[in-house]
C-alpha cells in the first residue's frame, strides 16, 4: 500500500539557535521527516533485510517522537556536510544554518571533529 509523504516534501532548511533548531521552507531539503520510506516488496537494492531494518528504524523514530520535550516542537532529521542528525525542531527565525562556517556549526552541535 502506498505511503503518504511526510510534510517536508517541498524542502525545508534548518537554522540552529542557542536553544533549538528552527525550520524554514526552501527548495533544497536539509531537513527531512523522521520516517524512512517502506517498500511494498523486496527488490535487488532493498531486500528483506533492509525492509526489516527500515521497519525497526521507523518504530524507534515513532517512539522517540512521542518523547519530545516541548509540545510545539517535533522530531526532524537535519543534514550537515553529507551526514544526518536527529533534532527537536520548530519554526522560528535566527541562528546558524548548514551554509554557515562548518566549524561554528560543528561546535554548536557539539559534533566530534
N, C-alpha and C positions, 0 to 999 in steps of 0.2 A: 504494500500500500504506500503511495507517495507521501512524503512528509511535507508539512507546511514549513516554508522558510522562516528563519528567525528574524527579528526586527532590524538586523544590521545589513540587509541586502543592498541598500543604496550606498553603503560605505560610510564609515564613521572614523574620525581620528580621535586620539586621546591627548589630554593635557594633564600633567602631574602638578598639583598644587601642594602646598605644605601639608594639607590634611586629607586629600582624596585624589582620585583620578576622575576627571571630567571628560565628557564625550560630546563631540560635535559632528554634524552631518558633513560628509565630504565624499567625493567620488572614489578616492583611494582608501580602501579598507585597511585600517591599522588596529581596529577594534572589532573582534568577532564575537558572535553569540557563543555562550558556553555550552554548545552541543555539537557533536560531530554528526555528519550525515550517516545514516544507517542504510546499508544495501538490502534490497529485497531478496537477492540471491547471490551466491558466491560467483566471483569472476577470477580471472587469472591474476589480476592486480589487487583484488580484495577478497581473499579466500575465507573459509570458515573460521580460521584462526583470527584473522583481522576483524571479521564480523563479531566474534565473541568479545574481543578486546574493546572494540568500539562500544558495544552494549554496556560493558563494565565501566568504561570511562564515562559514558553518559549517565549511568546510575550514580557514580561518585559525584559528578558535577551537579546533578539534580539535588542530591543530599546536601552538598556544600551550599547551594543557592538558598536553601531553607535556613541557613545559619548566618545570613547577612546581618551585621551588627546595626544597621540602620534601615528603617522601613522604606525610605525613599532612594535607596541605593540598590544596585543589582550586580550580580557576578558577570564579569566580562573577561575576555582574553585579549590582552594587548600585545602588539607586535613591536619589537625594537631590535634593529640590526639583525633581522632574519630569524629571531627566536621569539618564543611566546612566554607570557607570564599571566597567571590568574590575578585578577584585581577586582576589588569592590569599586564600582564606577557609578557616576551620576552626572547629569548635565550641569555645567557651570562654566564660567569664564576665568581665564588667567592660568599661570603656571608654566611648567616645562612640557615639551612635546617631543616626539620622535625626531623632529628636524633640528632640535637644539643640539648644543655641543654634547657629543656622546659621553664625555667624562662627567658632565653635570648630571645627565640623565642616569648614568650608572651609579653615581654617588647618591642621588636622591632615592633611587630604587634599592640601594644597598646591594647591588649586584657584585658578584665576585669578578675581579679583573683577570 
